Amino acid sequence: MDDLEARLGSAMARGLQGQARTVAELRTRLRRATPETRIQSESQRLLSLWKRLQAASPQSVLNRGFVIVRDAAGQPLERADKLRAGQEVSAQFADGSQVLRVLE
């Protein structure tokens, strides 16, 4: 009888422990599913995307020391072979623009 009581008690304890784990897991999932948690998570995701977008913006590129060179029509020049001696171009820096003349 004592052996049966011990086995029954042990089985009940294991069952209760399993149920306690299930309740804890469900409680954790419920916390994650709250609107506040979802809003916080999405806010973090949007902030990360905004930072990536800002890093790629033309002004950010200029702030890192690059220059945008434009022709007389205001179109960006992407290649040096598009330039001609004597041509005037506009160079846009982080702090303003200057008109330049191509020498060669």
C-alpha positions as CSV (number, residue, x, y, z in Angstrom):
1,M,0.0,0.0,0.0
2,D,2.8,2.4,0.9
3,D,4.4,1.8,-2.5
4,L,1.1,2.6,-4.3
5,E,0.6,5.7,-2.3
6,A,4.1,6.9,-3.1
7,R,3.7,6.2,-6.8
8,L,0.3,7.9,-6.9
9,G,1.7,10.9,-5.0
10,S,4.7,11.1,-7.4
11,A,2.4,10.8,-10.5
12,M,0.2,13.6,-9.1
13,A,3.2,15.8,-8.4
14,R,4.5,15.3,-12.0
15,G,1.1,16.1,-13.4
16,L,0.9,19.3,-11.3
17,Q,4.4,20.3,-12.4
18,G,3.5,19.8,-16.1
19,Q,0.3,21.8,-15.7
20,A,2.2,24.6,-13.9
21,R,4.6,24.7,-16.8
22,T,1.7,24.9,-19.2
23,V,0.1,27.7,-17.3
24,A,3.4,29.6,-17.2
25,E,3.9,29.2,-20.9
26,L,0.4,30.4,-21.6
27,R,0.9,33.4,-19.3
28,T,4.0,34.3,-21.2
29,R,2.3,34.0,-24.6
30,L,-0.6,36.1,-23.3
31,R,1.8,38.9,-22.2
32,R,3.4,38.9,-25.6
33,A,0.1,39.1,-27.3
34,T,-1.2,42.2,-25.5
35,P,-1.7,45.3,-27.7
36,E,0.8,47.2,-25.7
37,T,3.5,44.6,-26.4
38,R,2.6,44.5,-30.1
39,I,2.7,48.3,-30.4
40,Q,6.1,48.4,-28.6
41,S,7.5,45.7,-30.9
42,E,6.2,47.4,-34.1
43,S,7.5,50.7,-32.9
44,Q,11.0,49.2,-32.5
45,R,10.8,47.7,-36.0
46,L,9.7,51.1,-37.5
47,L,12.5,52.9,-35.7
48,S,15.0,50.5,-37.1
49,L,13.6,50.9,-40.6
50,W,13.6,54.7,-40.2
51,K,17.3,54.7,-39.2
52,R,18.2,52.6,-42.2
53,L,16.3,55.0,-44.5
54,Q,18.0,58.0,-42.9
55,A,21.4,56.5,-43.4
56,A,20.7,56.2,-47.1
57,S,19.3,59.7,-47.6
58,P,21.1,62.0,-49.9
59,Q,21.8,64.5,-47.0
60,S,23.3,61.7,-44.9
61,V,25.6,60.7,-47.8
62,L,26.7,64.4,-48.2
63,N,27.3,64.5,-44.4
64,R,29.8,61.6,-44.8
65,G,31.9,63.7,-47.2
66,F,30.4,62.9,-50.6
67,V,29.4,65.4,-53.2
68,I,26.6,65.4,-55.8
69,V,27.7,66.9,-59.1
70,R,24.9,68.2,-61.4
71,D,24.9,69.4,-65.0
72,A,23.3,72.7,-66.1
73,A,19.9,71.1,-66.2
74,G,20.2,70.0,-62.6
75,Q,20.6,66.3,-63.4
76,P,23.1,64.4,-61.3
77,L,26.3,63.3,-63.2
78,E,27.1,59.7,-62.4
79,R,30.2,59.3,-64.5
80,A,33.4,61.4,-65.1
81,D,33.2,60.7,-68.9
82,K,30.1,62.8,-69.1
83,L,32.1,65.9,-68.3
84,R,33.6,68.2,-71.0
85,A,36.4,70.8,-70.6
86,G,34.9,74.2,-69.9
87,Q,31.5,72.8,-68.8
88,E,30.0,74.4,-65.7
89,V,28.6,72.0,-63.1
90,S,27.1,72.5,-59.7
91,A,28.6,70.6,-56.8
92,Q,26.3,70.0,-53.8
93,F,28.2,69.6,-50.5
94,A,26.7,69.0,-47.1
95,D,26.8,72.7,-46.3
96,G,25.8,74.2,-49.7
97,S,26.5,74.2,-53.4
98,Q,29.2,75.8,-55.6
99,V,29.3,76.3,-59.4
100,L,32.5,74.8,-60.8
101,R,34.1,74.8,-64.3
102,V,35.7,71.6,-65.6
103,L,39.3,72.2,-66.7
104,E,40.1,69.0,-68.5
